[in-house]
Every structure is written in C-alpha cells, then in structure tokens.
Amino acid sequence: MNKDVATFEAKCAKCGSQFEHPSFGDFTYGEIILYTIDGLQKAWANAFSAFPQRVKSMLDPPRSKKFWEILASVADPIDGQKLVAKIVCPNCASDHMDYWNGKQIGVTPIQEATFSHLCELDDATLAIEIAAVTD
C-alpha cells in the first residue's frame, strides 16, 4: 500500500547536495521512513503492524532500543538494495546530513515496507534471523 507523505528539503554534509526526502514529521508515532542504502528508494513501516509487533516481542530490552534498525535490516530489499532506518543522500549514499527538515517541498507516494521473506517463518527460526542481524 502506498501512502502520500510530505517531502522536505535536506542537505548532505558530505557532498553538499540538496534533495527532497519524505518525512512524517514530529506528529506521528510508530511510523518511519526506511531508505535503501543508496538513498534512491524509500518505504514506510508501521511499528503496530503484525510483523513488526512480532519482531518487537522477540527483542530483549537492550536490543529493543534498536527496533527500527532491526526492522529495516529484516525488511525485503527494494531493487536489490537493503533498507536502513536513517536518511541517506541519493547523490553520494552518505547518512551525514547538515539538515533534514528544511522547508516543505511537496508530497510523494511511498510504498509500504514488506517482510515477505521472513513473515512465514516460525518464531524459533525468526528469532535466529533477528539474532543474526543484531549480533
């Protein structure tokens, strides 16, 4: 499912390029924009959906602080690119930004993140997969 998300100006600290990126802003709870490691594709995720809740239930307190990072790492890749839980410059793939909530530019549709390669696993196998990305 696609969701229309507001886009804002960001500036990369590494290459200096300005680009627009989607953001839910400060007024949402439990949703995040995930980025491919090259910064070219995005997907949104909701922490309260069935699979993210299943992942969350398997995290001990120290690892639960990295929930979004873990969820991004187990999401289905987009165009062969893994996902991360931080803004990535689409020009140089850096995650170091000078700023990321500049002026609002517009609205863009963002696809929902999927977890099809893991959602059918039993809990024991899923726990092994989650441990593999957190250790």
N, C-alpha and C positions, 0 to 999 in steps of 0.2 A: 504494500500500500504506500502510495506517495503522500507526502504532507507538504503543504506550502509553508515555507519558512522564510522569515525576513533575512536579508543579507546586509552585511555591514562591511565597511572598509577596514582592512588590516594592512600592516606594513611589516615586511620581513626584516629582521635585524641583520641577517647575513647578506642578502643580495640587494636589499633596499626596494624591492618591487612592492607595489601596492596592488592589492587584489581584493575581490569581494569574497566573503565567506558567510555561510549561514550560521545563525545563532538563535537559540530560543530566548536569549537574554536572561535577566535575573529573575524573571517572574514564572519560571517553570520549575517543577520539582519532579525528579525521577526520569527526565529525558535528557538525552545527549546527542550531539552530532559526532559521528565517528568519521575519520578520514583515512583514505588509503595512504600507504607510506610514501607515495609520490605526490600526494596532495591534490590529485586530479579528480577523484571521485569521493562522494560522501554518502553516508547512510545515517539514519536516526535510529535510536533504540530507546525503549521504554523499560525502565527497571521493574515495572509492575506486571509486565507480560509474563506468560507462563514459563518460558525457558529461562529468562534472566532470574526469575524468582527461584527456579530450581538450582541455578548456579549459586545464587546468594546463599541458599540453605546449606550448601556444601562448604562454605568458607568459614574458617575459624576466625576469631577476632583480628589477629594481625593481618591476615590476607584480605579480610573484608574491607579494609581501608583502600585496597587496590581493586575494588569491584569493577569500576569502569575499564581499567586497563585489562583486567582478566576477561571481561565480557568482549572487549574489542578483539582480543587475541584469539578467542574461540569463534568469532563470527565468520561466516562464509566470506572468502575473498571476493573482491569486485574486480573483474577483468584481470584476475591473477594476482592482484595486489592485496596484501594483508591490511587489516584495519588497525588504527591506533586511536586512543582517546585524547587527542590533542590536535590543535590546528597545525596544519602542515602547508608550507608555501608551495603553490603549484609550479613555481618557477625553478626553485633550487632544492626542494624537499626538506628544507630546514624547519625545525619546530621552534625556533627562536624568533619571537615577534617583538618589534618595537611597540606596537599597539594592535589591538584586535577588535575593539568595539568603537571604531570611528563612526562617522555618520552613516545612517541607514541609506542603502542604495536602492533596494528593491525587494522582491520576493522571488524565490525559486522553489520548484518542487524537489523534494529529497526522498529517495527511496528508503523503505524500512530495512534495517539490517536483518539478515536471515541467519539461521543457525542449523540449516538442514542436515549438514554432515554430522552433527552431534545430537540433535534433539531426539533421535530414535534410540540412542544408547541407554542401556540400563544404568541405574545410579552408580554401581560399582565401577563400570567402565568409564562413565563420565567423570567420576572423581579422579580416576587415573589421568584422564586427558587434562583436567584442570590442574592437577598437581604438576604435570609436565610443563605447563606454561608459567607456573608460579615458582618453581624451584630454580 
